[in-house]
């Protein structure tokens, strides 16, 4: 999928915002504007080939200096990492959060992710335009129906996966170590939770071999993420279960 957005187009141009000016009816003077509503911020939790900042820099062409800079190492406790039948990385949520195929007998057989029983990831701050570009790479269906919100709130899973390859989930990740962004407004201490975006394939949860083109990209992701501080023993135990060395 390709998205055609001008490389230097500011987000205000893509998403214009109208701000009305109110006046005091007795004096005709403009009133002080009400404070802007706080925008919910989230970081992107990368767990597959985007563990590689090199790949992120190639993909995030709108603002690579921001979007490809690793900010932290984090984990999703009780989640499980796999290569699914499509040949690409996927993550399976804890049982209480599983929906559809995620709650099948096949999915229940997916082994835990290391002795930590968690998925490690790299956190990036995404320019809104780069997030749209990344949606294209992940095959997100922006026309999918709104989710019913019965099991997972709409704040976690706003839409169905629809015809997409992945869906966008918003949930807290536990910070293991901050490696950049010393003055970032979301920065907290070790072990604290930060809001993140995670791409989840809800439908393909059968274990499978990696696609041939994916193997070298995942090897680069393993090397670069270990250099950033993701534990090598976890990478060996969990990712190397699926990804042969090159």
C-alpha positions in Angstrom: 0.0 0.0 0.0 1.3 3.5 -0.9 0.2 6.7 0.7 0.8 10.0 -1.2 1.5 12.8 1.2 3.9 15.6 0.5 7.1 15.0 2.4 7.1 18.5 3.9 3.4 18.9 4.5 2.7 20.0 8.0 0.1 18.2 10.0 -1.9 21.4 10.3 -2.3 21.3 6.5 -3.4 17.7 6.5 -5.8 18.2 9.4 -6.9 21.8 9.6 -8.5 23.0 12.8 -11.0 25.8 13.0 -10.8 27.9 16.2 -13.8 30.2 16.8 -13.3 33.6 18.6 -15.9 34.5 21.2 -16.7 38.0 22.2 -18.2 39.6 25.3 -21.8 40.6 24.4 -21.7 43.7 26.6 -18.3 45.1 25.4 -17.8 43.5 22.1 -14.2 42.6 23.2 -12.9 39.2 22.4 -12.9 36.8 25.4 -9.8 34.9 26.4 -9.9 31.6 24.6 -10.7 28.4 26.5 -7.7 26.1 27.0 -7.2 23.6 24.2 -8.3 20.1 25.2 -5.4 17.9 26.0 -4.5 15.6 23.2 -4.0 12.0 24.1 -0.4 11.2 23.4 0.9 7.7 22.7 4.2 6.2 21.7 4.5 3.4 19.1 5.5 0.0 20.4 7.5 -1.8 17.8 8.0 -5.5 18.2 8.8 -6.9 14.7 11.1 -5.6 11.9 10.5 -2.0 13.2 12.7 -2.9 16.1 15.3 -1.6 13.7 15.7 2.2 13.7 17.4 1.8 10.3 14.1 0.5 8.9 12.1 3.1 10.7 14.2 5.8 9.2 13.6 4.4 5.7 9.8 4.2 6.3 9.2 7.4 8.2 9.9 9.8 5.4 7.9 12.8 6.7 9.8 13.4 9.9 12.5 10.7 10.3 14.4 12.6 12.9 11.5 12.3 15.3 9.8 9.1 14.2 12.8 6.8 13.9 14.5 7.9 17.2 14.3 5.1 19.8 13.0 6.5 23.1 12.7 3.5 25.4 12.7 -0.2 25.8 9.4 -1.5 27.1 7.4 -4.7 27.6 3.9 -6.0 27.3 3.5 -8.4 30.3 1.8 -11.7 29.6 1.7 -11.1 25.8 3.2 -13.6 23.4 5.3 -13.1 20.3 5.0 -15.2 17.2 5.4 -15.5 13.5 1.9 -16.2 12.2 0.8 -18.0 9.1 1.2 -14.9 7.0 4.9 -15.1 7.6 5.2 -11.9 9.7 5.5 -11.0 13.4 2.4 -10.8 15.5 1.5 -10.6 19.2 -1.1 -12.4 21.2 -2.7 -10.6 24.2 -3.3 -12.1 27.6 -6.4 -14.4 27.8 -8.6 -11.8 29.4 -8.1 -9.5 26.3 -8.4 -12.1 23.6 -11.2 -11.8 21.0 -12.2 -13.9 18.0 -9.4 -16.2 16.7 -7.1 -15.0 19.5 -9.3 -17.1 21.9 -9.1 -20.3 19.8 -7.6 -23.6 20.8 -4.8 -23.0 18.3 -3.9 -19.7 19.9 -3.9 -21.2 23.4 -1.0 -23.4 22.3 1.3 -20.5 21.5 4.2 -20.7 24.0 4.9 -18.0 26.5 7.6 -15.5 25.4 10.6 -16.4 27.5 11.0 -16.7 31.2 9.8 -13.1 31.4 6.5 -14.1 29.9 6.4 -10.8 28.1 7.0 -9.2 24.7 9.8 -6.6 24.5 9.6 -3.7 22.2 11.2 -0.3 21.2 9.1 2.8 21.8 9.1 5.6 19.2 7.3 8.9 19.1 5.5 9.1 15.7 4.8 12.2 13.7 1.1 12.0 12.7 2.0 11.8 9.1 4.5 9.0 9.6 1.9 7.1 11.6 -0.4 7.3 8.6 2.5 6.0 6.5 3.1 3.2 9.0 -0.6 2.3 8.9 -0.1 1.7 5.2 2.9 -0.6 5.8 0.9 -2.5 8.4 -2.2 -2.7 6.2 -4.6 -1.0 8.5 -8.2 -0.7 7.2 -9.3 2.9 8.0 -12.8 2.1 6.7 -13.4 -0.7 9.1 -16.5 -0.5 11.3 -16.4 0.9 14.8 -15.8 -1.8 17.4 -18.6 -2.8 19.7 -16.5 -2.2 22.8 -18.1 -5.1 24.7 -14.9 -6.9 25.8 -12.3 -4.3 25.1 -13.2 -0.6 25.5 -13.2 1.7 22.5 -10.2 3.4 24.1 -8.2 0.2 23.6 -9.7 -1.0 20.3 -11.7 1.7 18.5 -12.3 -0.2 15.3 -12.7 -3.7 13.9 -9.8 -5.1 11.9 -12.1 -5.2 8.8 -10.1 -6.0 5.7 -6.8 -5.0 7.2 -3.8 -7.1 7.9 -3.4 -5.5 11.4 -5.6 -3.5 13.8 -4.5 -0.6 16.0 -4.7 -1.2 19.7 -3.9 1.5 22.4 -2.7 0.2 25.7 -0.1 0.8 28.4 3.4 -0.7 28.1 5.8 -1.0 31.0 9.0 0.9 30.5 12.2 -1.1 31.2 14.7 1.6 30.3 14.6 5.1 28.8 17.3 5.3 26.1 16.4 8.7 24.6 14.0 11.6 25.0 15.3 12.9 28.3 12.8 15.7 28.3 9.9 13.8 26.8 6.6 14.7 28.5 5.7 11.0 28.8 8.9 10.1 30.4 8.5 8.4 33.7 10.6 6.1 35.9 11.6 2.5 35.2 8.6 0.2 35.6 6.1 3.0 35.0 3.4 2.7 32.3 3.1 4.8 29.2 0.3 4.8 26.6 1.3 3.0 23.4 0.0 2.1 19.9 0.4 -1.6 19.1 -0.4 -3.1 15.7 -2.2 -6.5 16.3 -3.3 -9.1 13.8 -6.4 -10.4 15.5 -7.2 -13.0 12.8 -3.9 -14.8 12.0 -2.7 -16.6 15.1 -1.5 -19.9 13.7 2.3 -20.4 13.9 4.1 -20.3 10.6 7.5 -19.9 9.0 8.8 -16.4 8.3 8.7 -15.1 4.7 12.0 -15.3 3.0 12.2 -11.5 2.5 11.4 -11.0 6.2 14.3 -13.0 7.5 17.1 -10.5 6.8 15.0 -7.7 8.0 14.3 -9.5 11.3 18.0 -10.3 11.7 18.8 -6.6 11.4 16.1 -5.9 13.9 17.5 -8.4 16.4 21.0 -7.0 16.0 20.0 -3.3 16.4 17.5 -3.9 19.2 20.1 -5.9 21.2 22.5 -3.0 20.7 19.9 -0.7 22.2 19.5 -2.8 25.2 16.8 -5.5 24.5 18.0 -8.6 26.4 19.9 -10.9 24.1 18.8 -14.0 26.0 15.1 -13.0 25.4 15.8 -12.4 21.7 17.5 -15.8 21.4 14.8 -17.7 23.3 11.8 -16.0 21.7 12.6 -14.5 18.3 15.3 -17.1 17.3 12.6 -19.7 17.7 11.3 -18.5 14.4 14.1 -16.4 12.8 17.2 -18.3 11.5 20.5 -16.5 11.8 22.1 -14.8 8.8 
